[in-house]
Amino acid sequence: MIVSMIHLSTDARLKIILPNTNKALAEAIKSATPEQLVQIREGKDIKSLITSVFQEKITASKSDQALLQILKNAPAFKNMGNFSDQLGSLAAELKNVPDLARRAGVVENFLKNFTSLNGETLKSQLAQSGVFMESKIAQALQTLPSFKETLQSLHSLLSQSARPGARELGNSLASLLQHPSLQTDSLDPASAKILAGGVQKIAESLRSLNTSVDVLYSKEVAQLAAKIEALALTCAPSQEAKPLLSQLYGALLSSNAGPSALLLDGIEQLLKPETPLPDDLQSFSRQLGSVLEKSDPIPRALALLPQLGTFADPDFLSIDTLLQKTLGDDLKSQLLGLSEELQNTSHPKAAELLEQVDKLLTTIDYHQLVSHLGASNSIYFPFSWDLLDEGSLAFKKGKEQKFYCEINLRLKEYGELNLMMALYDENRLDIQAHTETSELKERLSENLPQLRAVLIDAGLVPKTIRIFEMREKASREQESYSSQGYGNDFGFEVKV
């Protein structure tokens, strides 16, 4: 299991894109000129590149972009080939090695045909591609801190509630927070089971609290408060105030909340004169509004129930168990485990197989590095497709809730096809396609009505769909982008 060979210390995670551990970076630096290396060093040293590798980035620094250009122009990455075909060949070879045949099944699990493409399959292939392996490890390491933070937030909310049972539940939660295992950096399976059981009981008690809503925080009182406030704002005596105050008084008599007693006293004073004075009514309205503004914290506590449900699973609280589950289907994790096994076997085909594994890992490393340097998510085309020679996908979040996708394909029959899409205003979609051949441009143009219909059925509004041949002038393409207000925000390299 690859988990056993991954050291979860911060230093180890910081090395994921260092030249001695990232094969793609090592290849890129081989191709860099002395001037380019100086430019990179002026911006940041190589090791510091990883400081934001797990963070969401909108823009890339100049040194990032310099290294990105070196990476994309490195001869080693000009023709990386069809990743799925290479993976399929590896699986076939493994079946012929008895000691490694079990690995073939794991590799084959990732091979999905393009005809099976749908939203769920795409999401699964992206998650298991290996490009996000280190991110999964980072998320797993945040499990315990997140667990403590959730319990502390819940305890704070319970301590503010006047509901019967809230204080007792808060005391139980305080005891759970003092559990010795929560003072450590990780939980063993036994401790995880104990804590998960405690979380289950707290979640059940929290749900039962929701059945005892104090009348002070009821919809009836909120409506009465709104009417009283409206009368108070008129700054004039009103005969309507007394009936509303009497109704509110009757409702609050059954309240157990602390502030209710003061509110009842205030209503009694207001009801003494024939008509409540405007200033007194305004003062009371502000007092009532202040009480309701603080409101009952239990609804906010109930919003934490989904998180508590997650933490009620002991396998989620135990980092080792969580990593085994999380990385069990991760392709990079499996390839690293296979690489280690091949290095320790004397099988005559071990060297040949190791070379295939290294090539696949280099492709994954390349896309991890491109993702970081380009402030995007880059991935090889994660499906097997008979018509495809090579392909890649890139996703990027821009400013003002704009989302971009770039798909670069090299088709066996039609050559290169580059698609760029922008999603904005929730469902507005702009598409540009650049084809290497006029034949493909014609075929795409002929099928535009069907494409529009499919997009509309999916709830998307295709605002513009443009198709160009790559030999057409770049100015046309630039005009079309600038007319849509993309500017540099698009963030993708257009190959024309």
C-alpha positions, 0 to 999 in steps of 0.5 A: 500500500502506497500510504505506508511509503508516504511520509505525512510531514510538512517537509515531505509534502513541500518536495512534490515539485522539487527537481529531484522528486518531480520528473517533469520539473527536472526535464524542464530545467534541462531545457532552460537557458541560463537567462531563463533560470536567472529570471525564475530565481529572481522571482522565487527559488524553486522550493518556494514554488510549493508554498501555494500548491494547495491554495486556490490561485486566480493569477500566476506570478511572473516567475511562475509564467516564466517557468511555465513557458520553459515547461511547455517548450521543453522537447520532452513534453512536445509529444507525450502520446496518448496517456490511456493507450500507455496505461492500457499497454502497462496493464496488458504487460502486468498480466504476464507477470504473475507477481504483479498481475494483481496490479493490472486490475487496479490500473484497468479500473481507471481505463474508461472509454470516451463513449461512457463520458458523462458528468459523474464519470468525468468527475470521478476520472478527474478525482482519480487521475493522480493530479490531485494526490498531494491535495488529498493528503493535505486535506486528510491532514486537515481532518483533525483540526477541522474536527476540533474547530467544528466541536468548538464552534458547536460548543460556543453556540450551545453556550449562548442558547437558553433552550432546555437541555442546551447547557447539558449538551454543551457540557457533554461536548466540553468533555469530548473536547478534553479527550486526551487523543484530541491533544495529539496530531493524529488518531489511532483507530481505537480513539477514532471509534470512541470519538465518533461514538461521542459525536453520534450521541451529540448529533442525536441530542442536538436534533432533539433540541430542535423540537423545543423552540422557545416561543420568543424565537417563534415566527409569531413573535417575529411577526408581532415585532415587525408590526410594532416596529412599523407603528413605532416608526410613525412617531405618532400615538396609535390605538393599534399598539395596545392589541399588538402588545397584549398579544405579544404579552400573552405569547411571552408568558410561556417563554423560558428564555432569559430576555422574556422577563424584561420584555414582559416588564416593558409591555406592562409599563406600555399598557398602563396609559390609554395609548402608549407614548411614541417615544416609549414604544420606539424604545421598546421596539428597539429593545425587542429588535435587539433581543431577536437580532441575537436570536436563538443560536440553535438553528446555526448549531443545526447547520453543523449537523452535516459536518458532525455526520461526517465526523461520526464515521471513525474511518474518517477520523483515523488519518491512516484509514482515511488515506487508504480509502482516499488513495486506494483509487488514486492513479498516482498513488497506485503507480508509485506503489507499483514503481516501488515494487518493480524496484525491488523485484528481480523479474527480467521485465522489471526494468522495461515496466519501470520505464513505462511507469516512470513515463506515466508518472512524468505525465502526471507530474507535468500536469501537476506543475502546469496546474500550479504555475498556470493557476489552473487545473490541468490534466491529460485526457482521462479517457481511451478514444480510438480517434485520439492521438493525444489530448489534455484538459485545463480548467480555470476560475477567473474573476467575477465568477467566470470559469474557463475550460480549454481542451486540446486534442490531436485527432488521428484523422483531423489533426489538432482541435483546440476548444476554449470555453467561458462560462459566466452569469451562471449559465452563459457559455462562449465557445471558440474552436480552432481546427487544423484542417478545413475538413474538421471546421466544415464538419463542426459547422454542419453540426452546430445546430445539434450542439446548440440544442444539446447545450440548451437541453443541459441548461446552458445558453450558448451566446457565441460559438465561433470556429476558426482554422488555425491558419486564419489570422490571430487578429480575428481571434483576438478581436472576438475575445476582446469583444466579450471582455475577456482580456487577459482574464482568460488566462489560456494559451491559444495555439494558432 
